[in-house]
Amino acid sequence: MEFPFDVDALFPERITVLDQHLRPPARRPGTATPARTDLQHQIMTVVDELGRASAKAQHLPSPITSASRMQSNRHVMYVLKDTSARPAVKGAIAGFLKVGYKKLFVLDDREAHNEVEPLCILDFYIHESLQRHGHGRELFQHMLQKERVEPHQLAIDRPSQKLLKFLNKHYSLETTVPQVNNFVIFEGFFAHQHPPARKLPPKRAEGDIKPYSSSDREFLKVAVEPPWPLNRAPRRTTPPAHPPPRSSSLGNSPERGPLRPFVPEQELLRSLRLCPPHPTARLLLATDSGGSPAQRRRTSSLPRSEESRY
């Protein structure tokens, strides 16, 4: 894939790694350095054109790789340069491979759900004129060494039939584990867990959850006694053998039996007699040495002649 600018100067290496910043790689010593904004604009143009070519080859309605998607996600793009281009052409791009980590819910061989974060193959494209020349294997192998991951530990997002045949031919990946999403994993994905595929610890089962500690459970077993007089149990009385007849007059309402007191009356009176006197009553008793206050007021209002009579 050719471009109107110098691809050899933009991508000096055979394989260039681009991240979300889409920064131009380091320049070779002694080469002219254009403006940094111009270089980044050229990189964005290359990414957009490669994404459109990949979508067209896979018959997708819209590209899944673009400069804006790269800048909004933490994906890594491996760009392969065509070194066999004609001398009159300032370089060409042979293809690209886009990878990234994603949190997925995948099923294992026992159909159990597992939440993992593997390295995923998100997009893979080699120009039609350069296929079956070993460029795809070279690019894929470079990615495996750079990411330090094995082929069976990868998850592939909606792989095409060409990609499945490619993995089967070069890496003997044939048996897949059925999934309910668009990702494909192969047998051996759970055999040797590698750091790029981090399996989260399983959640604790419902039966193992203890809502209370041992001390709380012992406390709940002890019945707390309510305060007096709520702790007094009502005395049960036997109902009369013959209940009194109800009034049959139309003007009278039906008779209702008295409400049973919570505490029997005799026990309530006996408890009140045993209660200590109120502080105000104790003060009045202490000051009433000569009689009641009313009597003292009457005697103090009489004349002295009348007081002598008493």
Helices and strands as residue ranges (DSSP letters): H 7-10, E 15-18, H 36-57, H 67-72, E 76-82, E 92-101, E 104-107, E 113-117, E 119-126, G 128-130, H 135-147, G 151-153, E 155-157, H 161-171, E 176-177, E 183-186, E 198-199, G 206-208, H 214-221, H 265-274, H 279-287, H 293-301, H 304-307
